[in-house]
Amino acid sequence: MTIPLIFEWSRDGATGYSLPDSQVPTVNLPEELLRENLALPEVSELEVIRHFVRLSQLNFAIDTTFYPLGSCTMKYNPKVNEEVAAHRGIRRVHPYTPIEKVQGALQVMYELQQALAEIAGMDAVSLQPAAGAHGELTGMLVIRAYLDSIGQTHKTKVIVPDSAHGTNPATAAMAGYQVVTVRSDDRGNVDLEELKRLVDEEVAAMMLTNPNTLGLFDEHIREICEVIHEAGGLMYGDGANMNAIMGIVKPGELGFDVLHFNLHKTFTTPHGGGGPGAGPIAVKDFLAPFLPSPIVTARDTEEGRIYQFQDPPKSIGKVRSLWGNFAVLVRAYTYIMQQGSEGLRSVSEHAILNANYLLSLLRDAYQVPYDRPCMHEFVLSGSKQKRFGVRTLDIAKRLIDYGFHPPTIYFPLIVEECLMIEPTETENKRTLDEFAAAMIKIAEEAEKDPELVKSAPHNAVVRRLDETTAARKPDLVYQQAVE
């Protein structure tokens, strides 16, 4: 199927708008700002509508397609979240409104802080960070400020596992630390013996995702925390995978001192896609004075509870403008209040169940590098298919022909030809069975007809692109072919 570009529909004199006469006086623009020919398409209103609706139908979206991106948690966002966020009193609240006029908004923020602290097993929360990676940086700056305050300026190293999200070493470096990598063992845990060899008095912290990006709960997590704490370091928890443990285990009780949340991954707020997100951080009480400003506090009076913004006494300062992405925070609050403690635990249990069920269906067709029960996601290797000349990228492209968005590929880097799959708790058994059937069929095609897989996708509007060049040198200008 070919979708014509809107320029190809252009006809001289066609118009897609009807505007009243302008009441604004005409102004002559400087000559250098004028162009003789702007070359805009001349099309009707109907053609404009059809063009953009057709383009929208080409997009993959969680509301239309199974989206098994490992580590991204592309689960369904309940529409009740959107209804609440669209409420007039929430949608139209202005950040400069006097505090006494927006007590309801502050109450939502305060109660969200309390809920996230409880879920994390921490003592205080900041809602300021605008995304997960921003939360990481904020958390590490809090750690740095605390260590500096107690004279531990000699601590210059941060330990990061080789399976970590790429943001972890980048964050540590941005916070001014030297990154030290620790390997994973043959069961997908942090190699405990190597960690002990690497730790010294210069270690400021360890950044650890648990469950990790292999979809595995580290079997040595308490010992890891003890090793870091005995050296005077702090444990930073990458909370990207809270979707697997909320309501079951609290990171603060395992030994973590700081944790960030990805609200879009765990608490069903929309993925930012470059737009607004939220990455709150939770900390133990000794770090609370260093949180970014402001946080929301509450005090009880004879007239009732009053909410206000407050700057922590040793705050690292502001990490963003105003008060956070309020509409995103409202969505997460709605989800948590709707689920309750039992519901959040059920979410985690179903995420784990779905992942292990899907893994059981695919383990014979693909290599399983870490063959033990997973949490909310798992990794496979396309090394079996590589013997026939089919790479993981080919498998991903072929999945498009079967109507599925590809999973995450080639991450974590420690797994050869990696496929990282996260079904999430919102998918039903029928969808998982259909996805597994497609993956198994592709494995058969790779052996019997590898060229079919290597030349995929066959049914997509756009076939294979030079993705590296497309990202670095995007072609953003339409030029009509000259015959």
N, C-alpha and C positions, 0 to 999 in steps of 0.2 A: 504494500500500500504506500502510495506517495502522497504526502501532504503538501499542497502547493503553498509557496510563500505568499504573504499578503501583497508583496510587490508584483507578483505575477498576475494578480487579479486587477491590477490598476488599469483604469480607463479614464481618459481625459474627461474632466467635467463631473465625474462621479463624486458624491459627497456623503460623508457619514455623520454629519452633524447639522444642527440648525440652531444658531445662536441669535439672541436679540441684538439689536444695534448697540454698539459699545457706547457707554456714557463717559468713557475715559478719554481725555484729550489726546490727540495724536502727538507723538514726540519723535523727532528725528534722531535716529541712533547714529553713533560715530561710524564712518565708512568702514573701519576695520572690523566691525562686528557684523557687517552685512554680507550676504552671499547672493549671487544672482540666481542660483538654482539649488534649492534645498532637496529636491528629488524625493519628496514625500509621496507615498502611494495615494492614489485617488480611488477610493472604494466607498461602497454604500455602508450604512450602519449595520445592516444584516450581515454583510461580508466581514465586517470587523468582529461582530459577535461570534460568528461561526469560526473565524480564524482562531480566536483566543480560546474558545471552548474546545476546539479540536486539539490545540496544543495542551490544554489542561488534561485531556483524556489520555495523552501519551505518558503522563507522569506515573511513576509508581508511588503509592501512598498506602499507609497502614489501613486506611478506610476502604481500600479496594483490593489489596494484595497482601499475602503472607510475606513478612519482611524479617527474615531470620538473621539480621546483622548481629553477629557476636560482639559483645562488649558495648553495643549501642542501645540495647533494650528497646527495640522499636515495638512497644506494645500499644494496644488500643487506649486512646484517651477518652474516658467517659464523657458524654456530651453534657452531663449535669455540671461538670466543671466549667464548661463554656457558658452555660446558662447563668451560673452564679457570678462568673467574672463579668458577664454582660449586664448585670443588674445596674440600674441607673446610679444607685448610691455608691457603687464600686467603680463603674466605668467612668464616671464623671468627677471622681475625687481629684483634687488638684494638690500637688506637693506643697504649695505655699499657703494652703488653707490653715488658719489658726488651729492649733492642736485641740482646743476645746470643742471645735466644730467637727472633728473627725475622730472622736473617741472610738467609734465602732471599727474603723480601719485599724487603729492602733491595737485594739483588742484582738483582732484577727492576727496581727503580726506577733503580739505577745504570746497568744495561745499556740501559734505555730512554733515559736521559739521553744516553748515548754514541751510541746509534743516531740519535736526533733531531738531535744536533749534527752527525753525519756527513751526514745527509740534507740539512740546511740549509746545510752549509758553514760552520758556526760553531764556537766553541770551548767554550762552556759552556751548560748548560740548567738551568732551574728548572721543576719539575713542579707547583709550588704553585698557579698560577691555576686557578680552578674553571670557567672557560668562555672562549670566544674573546674576548668583550668585556672580560672580567676580565684576560685576558692582554694585551690592548691597553693597558689602563690601567697594568698592572704594567710593561710595556715602556717606556711613556712616563715613568713615575715613575723608572725606572732611568736614562733619558736625562737627565731633569731633575737627578737627584742627581749624575750625572757632570759635567754642565755647571756646576752650582753648585760642585763640588769644585775645578774649575780656574778659578774666578772668572768664568765666562761668564754671570753673572746678568742681563746686559742682553739676552740672547736670549729674546724673548717671543713669537715667532711660529712657528706650525706650518703648513706648506703642505699642502693636501689637494685632490686632483683633484675635479672636479665629478661624476665617475662613481663616487666612493668609496662604500663601505658607510656607512650613516648613523652607525654606531658610531664611525667615524674622527673626524669633527669633534666628536662628543660627548665622546669620550675626550680629545682635545686640550684641549677647554674644561675638562673635569674636572681635568686635570693643571695647569690654571692658565695655559694659553696662549691667545693670540689666533689664531683660525683665519683663514687666507688661502686663498681658493679659486683654483685654476688651471684653466683651461678645457681641454677635449679638442679635438684638431684633427680634420680631416675624415676621418682614417683611424682614429680612435678611440684615438690615443696622447695622452699629455700634450703640450700645445702647448709645444714646447721654447722658442720665442722669447718667449712670454709668461712662462714660468717664469724665464727669465733676467732679465726686467724686474722680476719680483716679488721675486727673491732679493736680500737685503741682509744686513748684519752682525747684524741682529736675528733672523734665522731660526735657530731651534733645531733643527728637523728637518722632514722631509717624510714623511708617511704615504702609502704607495703600495701598492696591490694589484697584483701582477703574476703571472700574467695578470690583467687588470682585470675589472670586472663586466660589460664588454661581451663578455667571452670572448676578448679579444685580448692577445697578448704585445706589450708596448710596444717598438716598434722603436728607441727612443732610450734604452733603460734605462741603458746604461753612461754616456752623456752626462748623463743626469739625475742619476745618483749623483755624477758629477764636479762638476756645477754646485753641488750642495748641499755637498759636502765642501770645495770651494774657498772657500765662504763660512763654513766652520767649523761647519756643521750636520751632523746625523746622518741616516741613512736608516733609517726604520722600515718594515719589510715586513709588510703584512697577509697572513698565510699562509693565508687562507681558501681560496685556489685552488691549494694545493700538489698537489691531486689531478691537475693537468695537467702538472706538471714534475718531480715527485720521480723520482729516478733518471736524469733527463736533464740538468738544470741545477741548480746550487746557488745560492740567493739570496746567500749570503755571498761567493761568487766574482764575483757581478755588481756588488757594492758595497754591499749592505745591512749594517747594523750590528746590527740587532735584528729578530727575526722571531717572531711567535706562530703556533702551530699550532692548528687546530680538529680535535681528535682525532676528533670525530664525523663530520666531513666527509671527511677523507682516510684515516683509519686505522680505520674501521668500528666505532667505539664508538657506542652508542645516542645519538640526539639527546636533549638534556636535557628539553625540554618543560617547563621550570621545575624539573626535577630535577637530579641530579648530572651534571656534565660535566667537561671538562678542557681547558684552554687553555695548555699549556706555552709558555715563551718561550726562545729561543736567542739568544745574544749573542756578539759578538767578545770576545777576551781582555781588552781594556782596560775593558770594562764588567762583566766577571765579578765583581769585588769588590763590586758594587752589587746583585747579585741578591737577591731576597727570601730569607729564611731559613725553613727550612734547605734545604740541598742534600745529596745523598748522595755521600760520598767513599769511596775504597777505599785500603787500604794492605796491602802484602804482609808477612807475618811468617813465621817458621819453621813455625808451625802452619797456615799458609794465609792466604788473603786475608780481611781483616776489613772490614766495611762499617759506616759510622757516619754520623750526621747531623752537619752542620757549618754554622756561620753564616759567610757570607762576611764579610771584614773591614770593609767599608763598606756593609753590607747596608741596604736601604731598610726592613728589618724584615719582619714577618709580614704577608701579604696575606690569609691565611685561617687557620682553626684547624687544628691537628694537621699531617698530612703529605700532604694532597692526597686526591683521590678515588681511592683505591687500586684498587678493582675496575675502574674505567674505564681506569686506566693499564695494568692487566693485560691488558685486552682489546686495547688498542693494541699492547702488547708482543707478544702472541700473533700478531697480524696481521703485524707487521713480521718476526718470526722465521720465520713460515710462508712469507712471500713471498720473503724474501731480496732482495739487491740487484737481481738480474735480474727477479724477480717484480714489484718495485715499479716498475721502469721499464716493464714490460709493462702494468701497471695504467694508467699515464699514457698510454702509446701507444694503448691501446684506448679510453680516455676521449676522446682526441682524434679517433680514427677514428670512433667512434659519433657524436660531435657533428657532424663534417663530413659524414658520410653523411646524417644527418637534415636538416641544413641544405640539402644538395643536393636533397632530396625536396620541401622546402617553399619554396624560393626563388622559384618562379613564382607560388605562390598568395598569398604575403605579401611585403610590401616588406622588403628587407634593407638597413638603414641603413648598415652598414659591410661592404661586399662584398669581403671577403678571407678567406683561410683562418682559421678560428677555432681555439681550443684546446679545452677540455673542455665549453664551453657557448657559446651564441650568442644574439643578440637579433634578434627580428623586430619589425616595426611593423604594427599593425592599421589603418594609415591608409587602405589600399585599401578595407577593409570599412567604414570610417567614412563613406565617401561614400554608402553605402546606409543610414546610420543605425545601423549595428551597431558597438558599441564593443568594446574589448578585454575588458572585464568580461563582456560578453555571450558572447564566444567562450569565455572560461573557464567560464562557467556551462553552456554547451552541451556542453563536453567531458565534463561529469559524466554526461550522458545516454549517452555512448559508453563509459562505464566507466573513464575516466581521471581522475586527479587533475589539476587545472589547473596550468600552469606559474606561475612568478612573474609578476605583471603590474604595469605602471606603475613598474617599476624596471629599470635606472637612469632617473632622472627626465629625463635629457637626450634620451631617445628618445620621440617621440610615440607614444602608444598602444602602449607597449612590452610585448612578450611575451619573457620570458627563460627559455630552455629548456636544461636540462642532462640529457642521457640517462644519464650515468655509464657506466662501463666494464662494469657487471654485467648490462646488458640485452642480449638477443640481437637478431639482425636481424629476426626475425619480429615481436617487440614493437615495434621501431622502425617497421617497415612498417605495422603496424596503427595506431599513433599517427599517423603521417603521413597515412594514408588518412582518418582521422577529421578531422584538421585541414583537409585539402583539401576534404572533404565539407562542413565547416562554412563554408569560404570560398565554396563554391558556394551553400549555403543563404543566406548573407548577401546574395548578389546576387539570388537568385530568390525567396526567401521570408524576408525579414529579420525579420518578426514572430515566426517560429518560433524564431529564434536569440535575439531580444530577450526572449522570454518563458520561456526555458530557466532552470533544468532542468525537464523534464517528468516524469522517472522517479524523482526523489529524494523521500524521505520529507518533507523540509523544502524548500520552494520558496525563493523569494528573500526575504531578510530585510533589514530596515534595519540594515545591519551596523555603521554608526557608532553608532546608538542602542543596539544590542545590546551593543556593547563598553563604552559609557559608562554605560548604565543597564540592566544585565542583569536579567532577570526570573527570579529564583531561587526563587520561591515558587509552589507549585501551588495554584490556586484552582479548585474545581469550579464549572462553569457553573450558574447558577441559572435554572431554567426558569420 
